[in-house]
């Protein structure tokens, strides 16, 4: 009878409304009068066996319940606070862009209402803990494995130990613990709000008709296309209400505002590139926001650093961030959109810079690009030095390059320090397995282009000297003089950073500005599309919103 009372009390606590509350209080008093032991002592043999059996296949769950002598976490009358915190979080999982079906909240609620035995309670206890761990992992560090989505996402996701998660939760205030699971960055909260805003737009039918993009619209133009552009910019919030049918100054400023927030040249002219972005629908922008939230979860737990370097690949920028504020920014060129050349995503520590660097040509470039040229003409690419494994210069005229293949080519190629060196006059090193770094370049014209994916994978900086000065300013009163002294030697030298600076190569096509407005970028590598597909495959279902 004592066991049946305990089970019934727990199940009744889940009945909605005042009836459930009164019933639970009545049975609690009834249980005390009958001598029902404290829930912590109400672990029957049947319950304990059921917990042990249900948890046996999961190391963390089995160890957690064994070390607490199978004391319930969710299913006793004393666990109402934990249950309320968890089910409240599961009810809001969709707001985080999570696959709600993975957590079985409706099924678990029904199971509580249908409890009839201690064995059922034991199995349910473990089911709830498993659902909690799934939710905790998903909302904290993401529900998609990034490396399985794209080989260029080599980020190490800081997954938490599930056993420690259970231990910490059991000892904590449940609501506060669950609230602290998602990323606490300002940007994450702003992306959540953007998701709600975009769902509302979708519920109203979107931003209206698209604009014909077969011609360029300029100030002074008029006609149906200008009207369509006007109406769409009004719907998006870039233009106030107006009845003008002419591409006037007000419309030009609205176009420039849109261009600035989408990484486009702010010339105020609506060319094919601008119109293509204007025509992107709210659904696609919602996808970008949801992917950005998942990407932030992948980084949740990685210490960004009070000072850090933020390289957003599709934004084509590198920034130094101090205490949350951008203190330096440079345009960049990133890897081209070809296999083996796309810039990867990861975090590391920048340790030093090399002034007047030698370019040691990566073997992949040596055998794929330069070996075929040498086979046609041994004197080609004469600016590069060819050396054997002992460092001796190879006599090109006396070498038959046709005898070599990509697999047996025995030489190394390098370019000595020079103004025309492929790395320019300085490179910034954060040693990593992918041989990726930031560097100068003699190809300055590429920085004038709007989309700048042209490198072999490394990040070229538009303002490399200024970047060096900003880094060195933390360790010298004369950063320019220090750098120039090394530069004037014309020889390769290294300047170590007294304190390594975290560097994060990231890929966000949706990112909040300092004002909290979401700025969008093109998915230059198609990575976001693949991530979103993986999110859907893992169970993400977009909420249906009606206007």
C-alpha positions in Angstrom: 0.0 0.0 0.0 2.9 2.4 0.8 4.4 1.8 -2.7 1.1 2.3 -4.4 0.5 5.5 -2.5 3.9 6.9 -3.5 3.4 6.0 -7.2 -0.1 7.5 -7.2 1.0 10.7 -5.5 3.7 11.2 -8.1 1.4 10.6 -11.0 -1.3 12.8 -9.6 1.1 15.7 -9.3 1.1 15.9 -13.1 -2.7 16.3 -13.3 -3.4 19.9 -14.5 -5.3 22.5 -12.7 -6.4 23.0 -9.1 -7.7 19.5 -8.8 -4.3 18.0 -9.3 -2.8 20.4 -6.7 -5.5 19.6 -4.1 -5.3 15.9 -4.8 -1.5 15.9 -4.4 -1.7 17.8 -1.1 -4.4 15.5 0.2 -2.4 12.4 -0.7 0.8 13.8 0.8 -1.0 14.2 4.1 -2.7 10.8 3.7 0.7 9.3 3.1 2.2 10.8 6.3 -0.8 9.6 8.3 -0.3 6.1 7.0 3.4 6.2 7.7 4.6 6.4 4.0 8.4 6.9 4.3 10.2 9.9 2.9 10.5 9.6 -1.0 14.3 9.2 -0.5 13.5 6.0 1.5 10.8 4.8 -0.8 13.0 2.9 -3.2 11.5 -0.5 -3.3 13.3 -3.5 -4.6 11.2 -3.5 -7.8 12.0 0.2 -8.4 15.7 -0.3 -7.8 15.8 -3.3 -10.1 14.0 -1.4 -12.9 16.4 1.6 -12.6 19.4 -0.7 -12.8 18.1 -2.6 -15.8 17.0 0.5 -17.7 20.3 2.3 -17.0 22.6 -0.6 -17.6 23.4 0.2 -21.3 24.4 3.8 -20.5 27.7 4.3 -18.6 26.8 7.7 -17.2 23.2 6.8 -16.2 24.3 3.5 -14.6 27.1 5.1 -12.6 24.9 8.1 -11.6 22.2 6.0 -10.1 24.6 3.5 -8.6 26.5 6.1 -6.7 23.4 7.7 -5.3 22.0 4.3 -4.3 19.2 4.7 -6.8 17.6 7.7 -5.1 15.1 9.2 -7.6 15.8 12.5 -9.3 12.5 13.0 -11.0 9.8 10.5 -9.8 9.3 11.1 -6.1 6.9 13.6 -4.6 9.9 15.7 -3.6 11.1 16.1 -7.2 8.4 18.4 -8.4 10.8 21.4 -8.8 13.1 19.4 -11.1 10.2 18.1 -13.1 8.7 21.5 -13.5 12.1 23.0 -14.6 12.7 20.2 -17.1 9.3 20.1 -18.7 9.2 23.9 -18.9 12.5 23.8 -20.8 11.3 21.0 -23.1 8.2 23.1 -23.9 10.5 25.9 -25.0 13.0 23.8 -26.9 11.6 25.0 -30.2 12.6 28.5 -29.4 16.2 27.3 -29.5 15.7 25.7 -32.9 16.0 22.2 -31.4 14.4 19.0 -32.6 11.6 18.9 -30.1 10.6 15.3 -30.8 13.9 14.0 -29.5 12.9 14.8 -25.9 9.5 13.0 -25.8 8.0 15.5 -23.5 4.4 14.5 -24.3 5.2 10.8 -24.0 6.9 11.4 -20.6 4.0 13.4 -19.3 1.6 10.6 -20.4 3.9 8.0 -18.7 3.7 9.9 -15.4 -0.1 10.0 -15.6 -0.2 6.3 -16.3 2.1 5.2 -13.5 0.7 2.1 -11.8 3.7 0.2 -10.3 7.2 0.7 -8.9 8.8 -1.0 -11.9 7.1 1.5 -14.2 8.4 4.3 -12.0 12.0 2.9 -12.2 11.9 2.7 -15.9 10.3 6.2 -16.2 13.0 7.6 -13.9 15.7 6.6 -16.3 13.7 7.7 -19.3 13.4 11.2 -17.9 17.1 11.4 -17.1 18.0 10.2 -20.6 15.7 12.9 -22.1 17.3 15.5 -19.8 20.8 14.5 -21.0 19.7 14.7 -24.6 18.3 18.2 -24.1 21.2 19.4 -22.0 23.7 18.3 -24.7 21.7 19.7 -27.6 21.0 23.1 -26.1 24.5 23.4 -24.7 26.7 22.2 -27.5 24.4 21.4 -30.4 22.6 18.4 -31.8 24.5 18.0 -35.0 28.0 16.6 -35.3 29.8 19.3 -37.4 32.6 17.1 -38.8 30.1 14.7 -40.2 28.4 17.5 -42.1 31.4 19.1 -43.8 35.1 18.2 -43.8 36.0 21.9 -43.5 34.3 22.2 -40.1 37.2 20.9 -38.0 36.1 22.6 -34.8 36.4 20.6 -31.6 33.0 20.8 -29.9 33.4 21.0 -26.1 31.0 18.3 -25.2 30.3 18.0 -21.5 30.6 14.7 -19.5 27.0 13.5 -19.1 27.8 11.9 -15.7 29.1 15.3 -14.4 26.1 17.0 -15.9 23.8 14.7 -13.9 25.8 15.2 -10.7 25.8 19.0 -11.1 22.1 19.2 -11.8 21.3 17.0 -8.8 23.1 19.4 -6.6 21.9 22.7 -8.2 18.9 24.8 -8.3 17.1 23.1 -11.3 15.7 26.2 -13.0 18.9 28.1 -12.7 21.0 25.1 -14.0 18.8 24.6 -17.0 18.7 28.3 -17.8 22.5 28.3 -17.8 22.8 25.5 -20.4 22.5 27.5 -23.6 25.2 29.9 -24.8 25.1 33.0 -22.6 26.5 35.3 -25.3 24.5 38.4 -26.2 24.4 37.3 -29.8 22.7 34.0 -29.0 19.8 35.9 -27.4 19.5 38.2 -30.3 19.5 35.3 -32.8 16.6 33.8 -30.7 14.7 37.1 -31.0 15.4 37.2 -34.8 14.0 33.7 -35.1 10.7 34.9 -33.5 10.6 38.0 -35.8 11.2 35.9 -38.9 8.5 33.4 -38.0 6.1 36.3 -37.6 7.1 37.6 -41.1 6.5 34.2 -42.5 3.2 34.0 -40.8 2.2 37.2 -42.5 3.2 35.9 -45.9 6.7 37.1 -46.2 8.1 40.3 -47.6 5.9 40.5 -50.6 6.7 40.1 -54.3 10.3 39.7 -55.5 12.0 42.2 -57.7 12.8 41.4 -61.3 16.6 41.1 -61.4 17.3 41.1 -65.1 18.5 44.7 -65.0 20.2 47.2 -62.8 18.1 49.9 -61.0 19.7 53.2 -60.5 18.8 56.6 -59.0 16.4 58.4 -61.4 14.8 55.1 -62.7 11.1 54.5 -62.4 8.7 51.8 -63.3 7.3 48.5 -61.9 10.7 47.2 -60.8 11.4 50.3 -58.8 8.0 50.0 -57.1 8.6 46.4 -56.3 12.0 47.3 -54.8 10.4 50.1 -52.8 7.7 47.8 -51.4 10.1 45.0 -50.5 12.5 47.4 -48.7 9.5 48.8 -46.8 8.4 45.3 -45.7 12.0 44.6 -44.6 12.2 47.7 -42.5 14.8 49.6 -44.6 12.4 52.3 -45.9 9.6 54.2 -44.3 6.1 54.3 -45.9 6.3 56.2 -49.2 4.3 56.3 -52.4 7.2 57.3 -54.6 7.5 55.4 -57.9 10.9 56.9 -58.7 14.4 55.7 -57.5 14.9 58.9 -55.5 17.4 59.8 -52.7 15.4 58.2 -50.0 15.2 54.9 -51.9 19.0 55.1 -52.6 19.7 55.5 -48.9 17.5 52.5 -48.2 19.4 50.5 -50.7 22.7 51.5 -49.2 21.5 50.6 -45.7 20.5 47.1 -47.1 23.9 46.7 -48.8 25.8 47.6 -45.6 23.9 45.0 -43.6 24.5 42.3 -46.3 28.2 42.8 -46.9 27.7 44.4 -50.3 29.4 47.5 -51.8 27.2 50.4 -50.5 27.0 52.2 -53.9 23.2 52.7 -53.7 22.8 50.9 -57.0 20.5 47.8 -57.1 22.5 45.6 -59.4 22.0 41.8 -59.9 24.1 41.0 -56.7 22.0 43.4 -54.6 18.7 42.3 -56.0 19.6 38.6 -55.5 20.0 39.4 -51.8 16.9 41.6 -51.7 14.9 38.6 -53.1 16.1 36.1 -50.5 13.0 35.1 -48.6 12.3 35.1 -44.9 12.3 31.3 -44.8 16.0 31.3 -46.1 16.9 33.9 -43.6 15.3 31.9 -40.8 17.4 28.9 -41.9 20.6 31.0 -41.6 19.5 32.2 -38.1 18.9 28.6 -36.9 22.2 27.4 -38.2 24.0 30.4 -36.5 22.4 29.3 -33.2 23.6 25.8 -33.7 27.1 27.1 -34.6 27.2 29.1 -31.4 26.2 26.0 -29.4 29.2 24.2 -31.0 31.4 27.0 -29.5 29.7 27.1 -26.1 32.4 26.5 -23.6 35.3 27.6 -25.8 36.9 30.6 -24.1 36.8 33.4 -26.7 39.3 35.5 -24.7 38.9 39.0 -23.4 41.1 39.9 -26.4 40.6 37.6 -29.4 40.7 37.5 -33.2 37.5 36.8 -35.0 37.7 35.8 -38.7 34.3 35.3 -40.2 34.9 33.6 -43.5 31.7 34.5 -45.4 32.0 38.1 -44.1 35.5 38.3 -45.5 36.8 40.2 -42.4 39.2 39.7 -39.6 38.6 41.6 -36.4 40.4 42.1 -33.1 37.9 42.2 -30.3 38.7 43.6 -26.9 36.3 43.2 -24.0 33.4 42.6 -26.5 34.2 45.6 -28.7 35.8 45.5 -32.1 39.1 47.6 -31.9 40.5 46.6 -35.3 39.0 45.3 -38.6 40.5 44.3 -41.9 39.0 43.0 -45.1 40.2 39.5 -46.0 40.6 37.0 -48.9 39.7 33.5 -47.9 40.0 30.1 -49.6 38.4 29.6 -52.9 35.3 27.4 -53.2 37.1 24.3 -54.4 37.9 21.0 -52.8 41.0 21.2 -50.7 41.1 25.0 -50.8 38.2 26.1 -48.6 39.3 27.7 -45.4 38.5 25.5 -42.4 36.7 26.5 -39.2 38.5 26.0 -35.9 39.9 27.9 -32.9 43.5 28.2 -31.8 46.1 30.5 -30.2 48.1 33.0 -32.2 51.6 32.8 -30.9 54.0 34.8 -33.1 54.4 36.7 -36.4 57.1 36.1 -39.0 58.4 39.3 -40.7 59.9 38.9 -44.2 58.6 35.3 -44.4 59.8 32.5 -46.6 57.0 30.8 -48.4 57.4 27.0 -48.1 55.1 25.8 -50.8 52.7 23.2 -49.5 53.2 19.8 -51.2 49.7 19.8 -52.5 50.4 23.0 -54.5 53.8 21.8 -55.5 52.7 18.6 -57.1 49.3 19.7 -58.4 50.2 23.1 -59.8 53.9 23.5 -60.2 55.1 19.9 -61.1 53.1 19.9 -64.4 54.6 23.3 -65.3 58.1 22.1 -64.6 57.5 19.1 -66.7 56.7 21.4 -69.6 59.4 23.9 -68.9 62.1 23.3 -66.2 62.7 27.1 -66.0 59.1 28.0 -65.2 58.1 29.5 -61.9 61.7 30.8 -61.7 60.9 32.9 -58.6 60.6 29.6 -56.6 63.6 27.8 -55.2 63.8 24.0 -55.6 65.8 22.1 -53.0 66.5 18.4 -52.2 66.0 16.9 -48.8 69.4 18.1 -47.7 68.5 21.7 -48.6 70.7 21.8 -51.7 69.5 23.8 -54.6 68.4 21.6 -57.5 69.9 22.3 -61.0 66.7 22.7 -63.1 68.5 22.2 -66.4 70.1 19.0 -65.3 66.8 17.5 -63.9 64.3 15.5 -65.9 61.0 16.4 -64.1 59.0 14.2 -66.4 60.2 11.1 -64.4 58.4 12.3 -61.3 54.8 12.0 -60.3 52.7 13.6 -57.5 53.5 10.6 -55.3 57.3 10.4 -55.8 58.4 14.0 -56.4 61.4 14.3 -54.0 62.0 18.0 -53.9 60.7 21.0 -51.9 59.8 24.4 -53.3 60.0 27.7 -51.5 60.1 31.4 -52.2 62.6 33.6 -50.3 61.6 36.8 -48.6 60.8 39.5 -51.1 58.2 42.1 -51.9 56.5 39.7 -54.4 56.5 36.8 -52.0 53.2 35.0 -52.0 52.9 35.7 -48.2 53.8 39.3 -48.6 55.9 40.8 -45.9 54.4 39.2 -42.7 52.5 36.2 -41.6 50.7 35.5 -38.3 51.0 32.1 -36.9 48.8 29.9 -34.8 50.3 26.5 -35.5 47.7 23.9 -36.5 47.4 20.6 -38.3 45.9 22.3 -41.4 48.8 24.8 -41.9 46.4 27.7 -41.9 47.5 31.2 -41.0 46.9 34.9 -41.7 49.2 36.8 -44.0 50.0 39.7 -46.2 49.8 39.4 -50.0 51.2 41.2 -53.0 47.9 40.7 -54.8 46.2 43.8 -53.4 43.6 44.2 -56.2 41.6 41.2 -54.9 40.6 43.2 -51.8 38.5 45.5 -54.1 36.2 42.7 -55.0 32.9 42.1 -53.2 33.2 38.4 -52.8 36.8 37.4 -51.9 37.3 33.7 -52.0 40.5 33.3 -54.0 43.2 31.8 -51.8 44.4 28.2 -51.3 42.9 28.2 -47.8 45.0 30.7 -45.7 43.5 34.1 -44.8 45.0 37.1 -46.6 44.7 40.4 -44.8 44.0 43.8 -46.4 45.8 45.7 -43.6 48.5 43.3 -42.4 50.8 46.0 -41.0 48.1 47.7 -39.1 47.1 44.3 -37.8 50.7 43.7 -36.6 50.8 47.1 -34.9 47.5 46.4 -33.1 48.9 43.1 -31.8 52.2 44.5 -30.8 50.7 47.6 -29.0 50.1 45.3 -26.0 53.8 44.7 -25.5 55.6 47.8 -26.6 55.2 51.6 -26.6 56.4 51.7 -30.2 54.7 48.9 -32.1 55.4 50.6 -35.5 59.1 51.1 -34.7 59.5 47.5 -33.5 57.9 46.1 -36.6 59.8 48.4 -39.0 63.1 47.4 -37.5 62.4 43.8 -38.3 61.1 44.6 -41.7 64.1 46.6 -42.7 66.4 43.7 -42.2 64.9 42.0 -45.3 65.6 38.7 -43.6 63.1 36.4 -42.0 62.7 37.1 -38.3 60.1 36.1 -35.7 58.3 38.4 -33.2 56.7 36.4 -30.4 53.5 37.6 -28.8 54.1 37.9 -25.1 50.6 36.7 -24.5 49.1 34.4 -27.1 45.8 35.7 -28.6 42.9 33.3 -29.2 41.9 33.2 -32.9 38.6 31.9 -34.1 37.9 31.0 -37.7 34.1 31.0 -37.9 31.4 30.8 -40.5 28.3 32.8 -39.7 26.0 33.9 -42.5 23.7 35.5 -39.9 25.3 37.6 -37.1 24.0 40.4 -34.9 25.7 43.7 -35.3 26.7 45.9 -32.3 23.2 47.4 -32.5 21.6 44.0 -32.3 20.4 44.0 -36.0 21.0 40.7 -37.8 23.4 41.0 -40.8 23.4 38.4 -43.4 26.1 37.1 -45.7 26.2 34.7 -48.7 26.8 31.0 -48.0 30.0 31.0 -50.1 30.9 27.4 -49.4 27.4 26.0 -49.2 28.2 24.9 -45.6 25.2 26.4 -44.0 22.9 24.6 -46.4 24.5 21.3 -45.5 24.3 22.1 -41.8 20.6 23.0 -42.1 19.9 19.8 -44.0 21.7 17.8 -41.2 19.6 19.7 -38.6 16.4 18.6 -40.4 17.6 15.1 -40.7 18.2 15.0 -37.0 14.6 16.0 -36.4 14.3 19.8 -36.6 10.8 20.7 -37.7 10.1 24.4 -38.5 7.1 25.6 -36.5 4.0 26.4 -38.5 3.1 30.1 -37.9 -0.1 31.6 -39.1 -0.7 35.3 -39.5 
